Amino acid sequence: MKYKVGDRLDLGGELCTLRYIGIIPDWPGQVAYGVEWDAAGRGKHDGTLNGIRYFETSGPETGSFLKESRVLKTAGAACTLLEALHSRYGEKLLELDEMYIGSKKLEGYGFEKLTLMNNDYLNLKVLSLAKLGINRLGSDEELDNFIAKCSNVEELDITSNLFTDFGAVISIASNLPKLHTLDVSGNRFSIREGFSKQCLHVRRLIIRHCKLDVTSLGRILEGFPKLESLDVLDNSIDNIDLIEFPKSLRTLNVSQNEITAFQSRSFKDLQTLIAANNNIADIPSGVCPAIRTLDLSYNKIALWDVVDKFQTVFPNIHDLRINNNTFTSDDESADEFYQIIARIPSLAMLNGSILGKETRREAELFFISKVRAGDICYDCSSASWKSLLRRHGITGTPIHSEKYETLLNNICVLEVYFKGTHLELQLLNTSSVRFLKSLIAQLLGLELLSMTLSYSITPGIVSEFNYEFSPLTTFGIRSDAVVYVNPSDC
């Protein structure tokens, strides 16, 4: 038999794992292959047919049955590592695909340049062997030949191949002395306990879309003790606190997994944590002093109280993405955008928008006015609140003080229209037109220079904002004024 259960196959460009070989009632006298597709939704079932389970899958619509004749006809030929190298970079090379390491597009060597180099593999710094059907290292002689040819490779892409044994990856990476970036995404690995070698020179490891669980990832990391960057987007990781990360790790991407929480002790020296699209509802109670960049977008944070913990847990946070969590009722609300800025004083960037001094000032004054009006619930006995008041020279005077009433009266509500989109913005009328423009651009996802603004304070009369750095009061802007967003001519 050509294939066995557990083999990886390429069927017409779609990768799958062979889960079953046998007979099913629907095809009497014919051998059926049960496969689990890598692409979610490509299958028709979960390995169950007519109430009988033939094999297990990781998803509800990833399994299919195929006749053996079809598999033998459509399965792409598998190859060794050296055969793949010769296929893509050797004399028979016709055209080299675009190469990627993670999301980074790289410039590859074309046929003409390789011909002039006389296939001098030693000049290869970036090596892409993606989607070539590699399923084995080959003989010891072949592996030695590959290592000799690629001894100067610094970045290696072997994504979307047919590997099953991660030990083979260790054998490759540990023998390439200059390799610092390794991308093995889109493979399905079995992970044995312990590796005979370690990849001490690899600093960046990308393992996306591999269906790894916590145990498997922990074993893999034993082979990469000097990692500085790890990307495990879209796997099956549910508890990162069980993983012993390398002490050298500075950047971690665990997006699109099944994580519900994490502890600060796991990230003492981590500087960048990307954990979007998980099920995180709270943040740790300790301190993560080194984290400056944090992405918790598309999670389950439901309370503003959690947001208020950020300045304590992440005292040096600089760049935060936290959109599409349930604590906000509307991610396009300027009110809630302002609130986040005011509650986390160290932020310089929020949800991709740069926060200048004017933006922060307007946000904090707006927040103060809303808290003191009783529209926002906040602990006014906290050190954070007192610091906020001191920063703007506001004393703890009664809520109906003259200074407070002036601040409250400066808030205006604007109706903003752009094509079929309508926004309602609240901001201080002392804000500049430029600030209003930047806020609208951020909420609508537009480029600042791709639009102009006009306004109407009298029905039927529309005027242009002529001076972008003038306050809105210059133009008589008050509540219920209408602002129109116009595409720029340039």
C-alpha positions in Angstrom: 0.0 0.0 0.0 1.4 3.4 -1.0 0.0 5.4 1.9 -0.6 4.7 5.6 -2.8 6.4 8.3 -1.0 9.6 9.5 0.5 10.4 6.2 0.3 14.0 4.9 -1.1 14.4 1.3 -1.4 17.2 -1.2 -4.6 16.6 -3.2 -4.9 19.1 -6.0 -3.2 21.8 -4.0 -5.2 21.2 -0.8 -3.3 19.7 2.2 -4.8 17.0 4.4 -3.9 14.2 6.8 -4.9 10.6 6.1 -7.0 9.4 9.0 -8.6 6.2 7.8 -8.1 3.4 5.2 -10.7 0.8 4.8 -14.2 -0.1 3.5 -17.4 1.9 3.9 -20.9 0.6 3.0 -21.4 3.4 0.4 -18.6 2.0 -1.8 -18.6 -1.8 -1.5 -15.5 -3.5 -2.9 -13.6 -0.2 -3.1 -11.0 1.1 -0.7 -12.0 4.4 1.0 -9.6 7.0 2.3 -10.8 9.2 5.2 -8.9 12.5 5.2 -8.9 15.5 7.5 -8.4 18.7 5.5 -6.2 21.5 6.8 -8.7 24.1 5.4 -11.7 24.5 7.8 -15.0 23.9 6.1 -13.6 22.0 3.1 -14.9 18.7 4.5 -18.5 17.4 4.9 -18.4 15.8 8.3 -16.2 15.0 11.4 -15.3 11.5 10.5 -18.8 10.1 11.1 -20.9 8.6 8.3 -24.4 7.3 8.7 -24.0 7.3 12.5 -20.7 5.3 12.5 -17.5 7.0 13.5 -14.5 6.0 11.3 -12.0 8.6 12.4 -11.6 11.7 14.6 -11.1 15.3 13.4 -10.4 18.6 15.1 -13.4 20.4 13.5 -17.0 19.7 12.5 -16.5 20.0 8.7 -13.0 19.0 8.0 -13.5 15.3 7.2 -14.1 13.6 3.8 -14.1 10.2 2.3 -12.4 9.7 -1.0 -12.0 6.7 -3.2 -8.5 5.3 -3.4 -8.4 5.7 -7.1 -9.0 9.4 -6.8 -6.3 9.8 -4.2 -3.8 7.9 -6.2 -4.6 10.0 -9.3 -4.6 13.5 -7.6 -2.0 13.2 -4.9 1.1 15.3 -5.5 4.5 13.7 -5.5 6.3 14.0 -2.2 10.0 14.7 -2.1 13.1 15.0 0.1 14.6 18.3 1.3 17.4 18.1 -1.3 15.0 17.3 -4.1 13.0 20.3 -3.2 16.1 22.5 -3.2 17.1 21.3 -6.7 13.5 21.7 -8.0 13.2 25.3 -7.0 16.8 26.6 -7.3 18.5 24.2 -9.7 18.9 24.0 -13.4 15.2 23.2 -14.1 14.1 26.3 -12.3 11.6 28.2 -14.4 10.2 30.8 -12.1 10.4 31.4 -8.4 7.3 32.2 -6.4 7.1 35.2 -4.1 8.6 34.3 -0.8 7.3 35.1 2.6 8.7 34.7 6.1 5.5 35.1 8.2 3.9 38.2 6.7 7.1 39.7 5.4 7.5 39.7 1.6 11.0 38.9 0.5 12.9 39.3 -2.8 13.8 36.0 -4.3 16.4 34.9 -6.9 15.0 34.5 -10.4 16.3 32.2 -13.1 18.5 34.7 -14.8 20.4 35.6 -11.6 20.8 31.9 -10.6 22.2 31.1 -14.0 24.8 33.9 -13.7 25.7 32.6 -10.3 26.0 29.1 -11.8 23.8 27.7 -9.1 26.1 29.0 -6.4 23.8 28.0 -3.4 26.3 29.5 -1.0 25.0 32.9 -2.0 21.5 32.1 -0.8 20.6 34.1 2.4 16.9 33.6 2.2 15.7 30.2 1.2 12.0 29.4 0.4 10.9 25.8 0.0 7.2 26.4 0.7 4.5 24.2 -0.9 6.9 21.7 -2.5 5.6 18.5 -1.0 8.6 17.8 1.3 7.8 14.9 3.7 11.3 13.7 4.7 14.9 14.6 5.0 16.2 11.8 2.7 19.3 9.8 3.3 22.2 11.0 5.5 24.1 11.8 2.3 21.3 13.9 1.0 21.0 15.8 4.2 24.7 16.5 4.3 24.6 17.7 0.7 21.7 20.1 1.6 23.5 21.4 4.6 26.7 22.0 2.6 24.9 23.9 -0.1 22.8 26.0 2.4 25.4 26.8 5.1 24.9 30.6 4.6 21.1 30.6 4.7 19.8 33.0 7.3 16.0 32.8 6.8 14.3 29.5 5.9 10.7 29.0 4.8 9.4 25.4 4.7 5.7 26.3 5.2 2.8 24.2 3.9 4.8 21.0 3.2 4.1 17.4 4.3 6.2 17.1 7.4 4.9 15.1 10.3 8.0 14.7 12.5 9.3 17.9 14.1 12.6 16.1 14.8 13.3 16.5 11.1 12.9 20.3 11.5 15.4 20.3 14.4 17.8 18.3 12.2 17.7 20.9 9.5 17.8 24.0 11.7 20.5 22.9 14.1 22.9 22.2 11.2 22.5 25.6 9.5 24.9 27.8 11.5 23.7 31.2 10.3 20.0 30.5 10.4 18.2 33.1 12.6 14.6 32.9 11.2 12.6 29.7 10.7 9.0 29.5 9.4 7.4 26.0 9.5 3.7 27.2 9.4 1.0 25.0 7.8 2.5 21.6 8.7 1.1 19.0 11.0 3.6 17.7 13.5 3.9 14.8 15.9 6.2 16.0 18.7 8.4 13.4 20.5 9.8 14.1 23.9 13.2 15.5 23.9 15.5 16.4 21.0 19.1 15.3 20.5 20.1 18.8 19.4 19.1 22.4 20.0 19.0 25.3 17.6 21.0 27.9 19.6 21.3 30.4 16.7 17.6 30.6 15.8 16.1 33.9 17.1 12.7 34.0 15.4 10.4 31.0 15.0 7.0 31.1 13.2 4.6 28.1 13.7 1.3 29.3 12.4 -1.7 27.1 11.5 -0.2 23.8 12.9 -2.9 22.8 15.4 -0.4 22.6 18.2 -1.6 22.2 21.8 0.2 23.4 24.9 2.2 20.2 25.4 3.4 20.1 21.8 4.5 23.7 21.9 6.3 23.2 25.2 8.3 20.4 23.7 9.2 22.4 20.6 10.5 25.3 22.6 13.0 22.9 24.3 14.8 22.9 21.0 15.0 26.7 20.7 16.4 28.1 24.0 17.6 31.4 22.6 14.4 32.6 20.9 13.6 36.3 20.9 10.4 36.2 18.7 7.7 33.4 18.6 4.6 33.4 16.4 2.1 30.7 17.1 -1.0 32.3 15.6 -4.0 30.0 14.9 -3.1 26.9 16.9 -4.9 25.0 19.7 -3.3 26.7 22.7 -5.5 27.2 25.7 -3.2 27.9 28.7 0.0 29.7 28.0 0.9 29.7 31.8 1.7 26.0 31.4 4.5 26.8 28.8 8.0 27.6 29.9 9.1 30.3 27.4 12.7 31.1 26.8 14.0 33.8 29.1 15.3 35.6 25.9 11.8 35.9 24.4 10.8 39.5 23.7 8.0 39.2 21.2 5.1 36.7 21.3 2.1 36.3 19.0 -0.6 33.9 20.3 -3.5 35.3 18.4 -6.4 33.1 17.2 -6.0 30.5 19.9 -8.2 29.4 22.8 -6.6 31.4 25.7 -8.9 32.6 28.5 -6.3 34.2 30.8 -2.6 34.5 31.5 -0.3 35.3 34.5 2.2 38.1 34.7 5.0 35.7 35.8 5.0 34.2 32.3 6.1 37.6 30.7 8.6 39.2 33.0 10.8 40.3 30.2 8.4 40.2 27.3 8.1 43.5 25.4 5.4 42.8 22.8 2.4 40.5 23.3 -0.1 39.9 20.5 -3.1 38.0 21.8 -5.9 39.0 19.6 -8.9 36.8 18.8 -8.9 34.7 22.0 -11.3 34.4 24.9 -9.5 36.6 27.4 -11.8 38.3 29.9 -9.3 39.7 32.4 -5.7 40.6 32.8 -3.2 39.4 35.4 -3.0 40.9 38.9 0.8 41.2 38.9 3.0 43.5 36.9 4.4 43.1 33.4 7.0 45.9 33.5 8.6 45.3 30.1 5.5 45.1 27.9 5.2 48.2 25.6 3.1 46.8 22.8 -0.1 44.8 23.6 -2.9 43.6 21.3 -6.0 42.3 23.1 -8.4 43.1 20.3 -11.3 40.7 19.6 -11.4 39.2 23.1 -14.0 39.0 25.9 -13.1 41.9 28.1 -16.5 43.1 29.4 -15.7 45.6 32.2 -14.1 49.0 32.3 -12.7 47.9 35.7 -10.3 45.6 33.7 -9.2 48.6 31.6 -8.5 50.5 34.7 -6.0 47.8 35.8 -3.8 48.4 32.7 -1.8 51.3 34.1 -0.8 49.1 37.1 -0.2 45.8 35.3 1.4 47.3 32.2 3.0 50.5 33.6 5.1 51.1 30.5 2.6 50.3 27.8 3.0 52.5 24.8 0.9 50.9 22.0 -2.4 49.2 22.7 -5.1 47.5 20.5 -8.2 46.7 22.4 -11.0 47.2 19.9 -13.9 44.7 19.5 -14.2 43.8 23.2 -17.6 43.8 24.9 -16.8 46.6 27.4 -17.3 49.0 24.6 -20.8 49.4 23.1 -19.5 50.9 19.9 -15.9 50.9 18.7 -16.7 53.9 16.5 -17.7 56.0 19.6 -15.4 58.9 20.2 -16.7 58.9 23.8 -15.3 55.4 24.5 -12.1 56.1 22.5 -11.5 59.1 24.8 -12.2 57.0 27.9 -9.5 54.5 27.1 -7.0 57.3 26.5 -7.8 59.0 29.8 -7.8 55.8 31.8 -4.3 54.7 30.6 -1.9 57.6 30.8 1.1 56.0 29.3 -0.5 55.3 25.9 1.0 56.9 22.8 -1.0 54.8 20.3 -4.5 53.3 20.5 -6.0 50.9 18.0 -3.6 52.1 15.4 -4.0 55.8 16.0 -1.1 58.0 17.1 -2.1 60.0 20.2 -0.6 63.5 20.1 -0.5 65.9 23.1 -3.7 67.6 21.9 -5.6 64.3 21.5 -4.6 63.3 25.1 -5.5 66.7 26.5 -8.9 66.7 24.9 -9.6 63.1 25.9 -8.7 63.7 29.5 -10.7 66.9 29.8 -13.7 65.2 28.2 -13.3 62.2 30.6 -13.1 64.5 33.6 -16.3 66.4 32.6 -18.2 63.1 32.1 -17.1 61.6 35.4 -18.0 64.7 37.3 -21.4 64.9 35.6 -22.1 61.4 36.7 -22.2 60.0 33.1 -19.2 57.7 33.7 -18.7 55.7 36.8 -15.1 56.0 38.1 -13.3 55.9 41.5 -12.8 59.6 42.4 -10.9 58.6 45.5 -8.2 56.8 43.5 -4.7 58.1 43.0 -5.2 57.9 39.2 -8.2 60.4 39.4 -6.3 62.8 41.6 -3.3 62.7 39.3 -5.6 63.4 36.3 -7.1 66.5 38.0 -3.6 67.8 39.1 -2.3 67.4 35.5 -5.0 69.8 34.3 -5.0 72.2 37.3 -8.5 71.2 38.4 -9.2 71.1 42.1 -11.5 68.8 43.9 -14.2 71.5 44.0 -17.9 70.7 44.2 -19.5 69.4 41.0 -21.3 72.7 40.3 -18.2 74.9 40.5 -17.9 77.7 37.9 -14.8 76.1 36.4 -16.5 72.8 36.0 -19.6 74.3 34.6 -17.5 76.1 32.0 -15.8 72.8 31.0 -19.1 71.0 30.8 -20.6 73.8 28.6 -17.7 73.4 26.2 -18.8 69.9 25.2 -20.6 69.8 21.9 -22.3 67.0 20.0 -21.7 66.9 16.3 -23.5 65.0 13.6 -21.0 63.7 11.0 -21.9 62.3 7.6 -19.8 60.5 5.1 -21.5 58.9 2.1 -23.9 56.5 3.8 -22.3 56.6 7.2 -23.5 58.7 10.1 -21.5 59.3 13.3 -22.4 61.3 16.5 -19.3 62.8 18.1 -18.9 64.5 21.5 -15.8 66.7 22.0 -14.8 70.0 23.4 -15.5 73.0 21.2 -12.0 74.2 22.0 -10.6 71.3 19.9 -9.0 72.3 16.7 -10.4 71.4 13.3 -7.3 69.3 12.7 -8.1 67.3 15.8 -11.7 66.8 14.7 -10.4 65.7 11.2 -7.9 63.2 12.7 -10.6 61.7 15.0 -13.0 61.3 12.1 -10.3 59.7 10.0 -9.5 57.2 12.7 -13.2 56.3 13.2 -13.9 55.9 9.5 -10.6 54.3 8.6 -9.7 57.1 6.2 -6.3 58.7 5.4 -6.1 62.2 6.9 -5.0 63.8 3.6 -7.7 62.1 1.6 -10.5 64.2 2.9 -11.7 67.7 3.7 -14.4 68.8 6.1 -17.3 71.2 5.7 -20.0 72.2 8.2 -23.4 73.6 8.6 -24.8 75.5 11.6 -27.7 76.9 9.7 -30.0 74.6 7.6 -29.2 74.9 3.9 -25.9 76.7 4.4 -22.7 74.7 4.1 -19.3 76.2 4.6 -15.7 75.0 4.4 -13.3 74.8 7.4 -10.6 77.1 6.1 -8.1 77.0 8.9 -7.4 73.5 10.2 -5.5 74.6 13.3 -8.1 77.0 14.6 -10.5 75.9 17.4 -14.1 74.9 16.5 -15.3 78.0 18.3 -13.8 80.1 15.5 -16.5 78.8 13.2 -19.3 79.1 15.7 -19.6 75.3 16.1 -22.0 74.2 18.8 -24.1 71.1 19.6 -26.2 69.8 16.7 -23.9 71.3 14.1 -23.5 69.0 11.1 -20.1 68.1 9.7 -19.7 66.7 6.2 -16.7 64.5 5.1 -15.7 65.1 1.5 -13.1 63.1 -0.5 -10.1 65.3 -1.3 -9.4 66.4 -4.9 -5.7 65.7 -4.5 
